[in-house]
Amino acid sequence: MKKIASFTVNHLTLLPGVYVSRVDYAGGQPITTFDLRMTQPNAEPVMNTAEIHTIEHLGATFLRNHPEYADKTIYFGPMGCRTGFYLLLAGEYMSQDIIGLLTEMFTFIRDFHDEVPGASARDCGNYLDMNLPMANWLAEKYLREVLIGIDEKRMVYPD
C-alpha cells in the first residue's frame, strides 16, 4: 500500500509548529488540513488524554463560536500519536494565515478557568477524562514556544 502523506513527514526533525499538512477538494472547494504540532515527536513526552480531551472541547467551542471562522471550521481534534491536533478549515490557507486565530484560541484555552463546555455525562462519552490545569499549561507553552514570534522553520515541514 502507498504511504499516506502524514507518514512521509520526517518526525525525527519535526519541531512543534503550525504546518499545512495537505489541501484536499470536496465538491470542488478546497479544505486545508493543518498540523498543529504541540510537542516534538519522539523527543518530548506526548500529551495525556485528559489534557488533549480538554483542549479539544475548548478549542472546538472557541472555533465554532468564532465570528470569522465558525462557518469555515470543519474539524478540530487530536492526532493519534498525541503530539498535536489537526484543524481542517474550508478554504485554501497557508500557515501564516491562521497564526492570529491560533494565538486567540490558545490564549482562550490558557486563560479558561470555568466549567469545560460539554464536560458532562449527558454531553460527552468520557466526560471524566479532563485536566483543565494541564490544558492551561500546555496552551501557555504552545503560545510561548511556538506561536509568539513564530518563524519559517516552524511553518514548513522539514525535508
N, C-alpha and C positions, 0 to 999 in steps of 0.2 A: 504494500500500500504506500501511496505517496504521503510524505510527512505534511502535516498541516503547517501553515505559516508560523504560528506561535512556537512550534517546536524547532524552528530553524534559527531563532534568535540565540545568540551566544550568551547563555546565562552565566558563564564564567567571568565575563567582563561587564555585564549589565549593572548599571548603577540605579539607585532609586531615582525616579523621574516621571515625566509625562511624555508618552510616546504614542504616535499614531501606529496602531497595530495593523489596521487594514481599512480599506474603503470598499464597501460592497454596494450593490444596487438592488433595490426591491421596487418593482413596478417602475423602473427607470429612474428612481430617485436615489441619491447617494445616502449611505449610512456610514458614519465614521465610528470605528471602534478604537477607543483609547485604552492604553495600558497605563494605569496609574500605579506605578511600582513604588511601594512604600518601604520595603526592606530589600537589602542587597541579596539576591538569590545565592544560596549555598555559602554565604559568608556571615549573615546575621541570623539570629533566631527568627523563625516565622511567627506571625501573629497567632494568638489563640482564638478559638472560635467565638468565645464570648465577646471579645472586643471587635472582632470582624462583624459579628451579628449586629452589634450596637452601631457601628459605623454605617453598616448597610441600612438600618432603619432610619438613622438620622440623615444620611446622605440622600436616600431616596425621597424622604419627606421634603428636604430642602429643595432638591431638583424639581420635584413635581409641583412645588409651590412658587418656583422662581418666576418673576414677571416676564423674563425673556426666554428662558429655556424650558419652561414647563411643557409646552407643546412639542418641543424638539427632543425631549428625553425619551428614549426608547427603553433603556435598561441601565441599571447601576447595580453591580453585585460583585462578590468576591471571586478571586481566582482560586482554583482548587489547590494550588500549591501554598496558599495562604501568605503570599508575599505582596499582594496588592489587590486592586479592583479593576474591573472593566466598566467603562462608561461608553454607551452607544448613543450617539446623537444623530438625528435626522439632519442631513446636510453634509457638505464636504468641508472639513476643517483641517487646520494644522495645529500642532501642539500649542504654539504661542497664542492662538485664537482663544483658548479656554483657560489660560493661566489666571485671569481675573475671576472667572467663575469658580475655579477650584480654590483660589485664595479665599473667596467669600464662603464657600462651602466648608472648608476645613477650619476657618475661623469660627463659623457657626458650631461645628462639632466640638472644637476646643472649648468654646465658651458655654456649651449647653450643660445645664445642671438641674434639669427638671425630670419629670417622668418621661421615659423614652417613648415616643409615639409608637403605637402598635404593640407595646410590651405587655400584653395581657393574654390570658388563656383563650379568650374569645377571638382575638385578632391575630394570633401568631401560634404556629405549631410547636415552637420551642422557646416560649417567652422567658423562661427562667435562665436561659443561657445568654446573659447580658453582663457587660462590665463597662459601665459608663466612665469611671475614673481612668481606666486604661485606654478607652477610646479617646478621651480628652487628651491624655498624654501623647498618644500616637499622632493625633491631629496636630498638636503643637510641634512635635518632632518633624513631621512632614512639611509643615509650614516653614519652620526654621532651617531645615537641612536641604529642602528641595525647592519649594515654591517661591520663597522670598529671595530674589536675586538669581533666579534660575538661568542657567546658561545652555548653550547649544548641546553640550555633551550629555545633558540630562533630558534632551528633547528629540534626539536622533539615535536610533538603535546602533550599537557598536557593530563593527564588522566581525 
